[in-house]
Amino acid sequence: MNTMPASGEASPAILRIGALRAMLLASVAVVIAAAPFADGSVHVEDWRIFPSVIAPTLMMMLVFTLPLDITMSRIFMSDAVAAEHERLSFVIKLEIIALVLLVAAWTPFLLNVLELSPFS
């Protein structure tokens, strides 16, 4: 049984972007979802350890990982055939959106932790 779509059919996003990028974007989504629960205080027990310690750490790693993957996709795009060029263009757009959402979700936390207030 062939699970790959025939040419001309829309492929599922996970097949279009690849399993590793899908896991990367899933990680971004989980970290974005934790942002509202991060208040700048450190908790070392129960479920609050994730939004107070783990998620901010992962956020900083992802802020560097996403631009790296965007850059590498752009490099691979330079030699790609039309179909691969279109796929990598889709990946780049998706990752830029993910990066903007990640930074926007965590900006209040960063302003709080760095004691930077745009209103003072």
C-alpha positions as CSV (number, residue, x, y, z in Angstrom):
1,M,0.0,0.0,0.0
2,N,1.4,3.3,-1.0
3,T,0.9,6.0,1.6
4,M,2.5,8.8,-0.4
5,P,0.1,11.0,-2.2
6,A,0.1,11.0,-6.0
7,S,1.6,14.1,-7.6
8,G,-0.9,16.9,-7.7
9,E,-2.6,15.9,-4.5
10,A,-2.0,17.8,-1.3
11,S,0.2,16.0,1.1
12,P,-0.2,16.0,4.8
13,A,2.0,18.7,6.5
14,I,4.1,16.1,8.4
15,L,5.1,14.4,5.2
16,R,5.7,17.8,3.5
17,I,8.0,19.2,6.2
18,G,9.5,15.9,7.5
19,A,9.4,14.2,10.9
20,L,12.2,16.1,12.5
21,R,10.9,19.5,11.6
22,A,7.4,18.3,12.8
23,M,8.9,17.4,16.2
24,L,10.7,20.8,16.2
25,L,7.5,22.6,15.6
26,A,5.6,20.5,18.1
27,S,8.3,21.5,20.7
28,V,7.8,25.1,19.8
29,A,4.0,24.7,20.3
30,V,4.5,23.1,23.7
31,V,6.9,25.9,24.8
32,I,4.5,28.6,23.5
33,A,1.7,27.0,25.5
34,A,3.8,27.2,28.6
35,A,4.5,30.9,28.3
36,P,1.4,32.2,30.0
37,F,2.3,30.1,33.1
38,A,5.8,31.5,33.4
39,D,5.8,34.4,35.9
40,G,9.5,34.8,36.5
41,S,9.7,32.9,39.8
42,V,11.5,29.6,40.1
43,H,9.7,26.5,41.2
44,V,11.6,23.3,41.7
45,E,8.8,20.9,42.5
46,D,5.4,19.8,41.0
47,W,4.2,20.8,37.6
48,R,5.4,24.4,37.9
49,I,9.0,23.4,37.2
50,F,8.1,23.1,33.5
51,P,6.9,26.7,32.9
52,S,9.4,28.2,35.4
53,V,12.6,26.4,34.6
54,I,12.4,23.9,31.7
55,A,10.3,25.9,29.2
56,P,12.4,29.1,29.4
57,T,15.5,27.1,28.8
58,L,13.9,25.3,25.8
59,M,12.7,28.7,24.5
60,M,16.2,30.1,24.4
61,M,17.4,27.0,22.6
62,L,14.6,27.1,20.1
63,V,15.2,30.8,19.4
64,F,18.6,29.9,18.1
65,T,17.6,26.6,16.5
66,L,14.8,27.9,14.3
67,P,16.9,30.6,12.6
68,L,19.6,28.0,12.0
69,D,17.1,25.6,10.3
70,I,15.7,28.5,8.3
71,T,19.2,29.4,7.1
72,M,20.0,25.8,6.2
73,S,16.8,25.4,4.3
74,R,17.6,28.6,2.4
75,I,21.0,27.2,1.5
76,F,19.5,23.9,0.4
77,M,16.9,25.8,-1.7
78,S,19.6,27.3,-3.9
79,D,20.4,24.0,-5.6
80,A,16.9,22.4,-5.4
81,V,14.6,21.5,-8.2
82,A,11.2,23.2,-8.4
83,A,9.2,20.8,-6.2
84,E,11.9,20.8,-3.5
85,H,12.2,24.6,-3.8
86,E,8.5,24.9,-3.1
87,R,8.6,22.5,-0.2
88,L,11.6,24.4,1.4
89,S,9.9,27.7,0.9
90,F,6.8,26.3,2.8
91,V,9.1,25.1,5.6
92,I,10.8,28.5,5.8
93,K,7.5,30.4,6.0
94,L,6.2,27.9,8.7
95,E,9.3,28.3,10.8
96,I,9.3,32.1,10.5
97,I,5.7,32.1,11.8
98,A,6.7,29.7,14.6
99,L,9.7,31.9,15.6
100,V,7.6,35.1,15.7
101,L,4.9,33.4,17.8
102,L,7.6,32.0,20.1
103,V,9.2,35.4,20.7
104,A,5.9,37.1,21.0
105,A,4.6,34.6,23.6
106,W,7.7,34.9,25.7
107,T,8.3,38.6,25.5
108,P,6.3,39.4,28.7
109,F,8.3,36.8,30.6
110,L,11.6,38.2,29.3
111,L,10.7,41.8,30.1
112,N,9.7,40.7,33.6
113,V,12.9,38.7,34.2
114,L,15.2,41.3,32.8
115,E,13.3,44.0,34.6
116,L,12.7,46.0,31.5
117,S,9.4,47.8,31.4
118,P,8.4,49.6,28.2
119,F,6.1,51.8,30.3
120,S,8.5,53.1,32.9
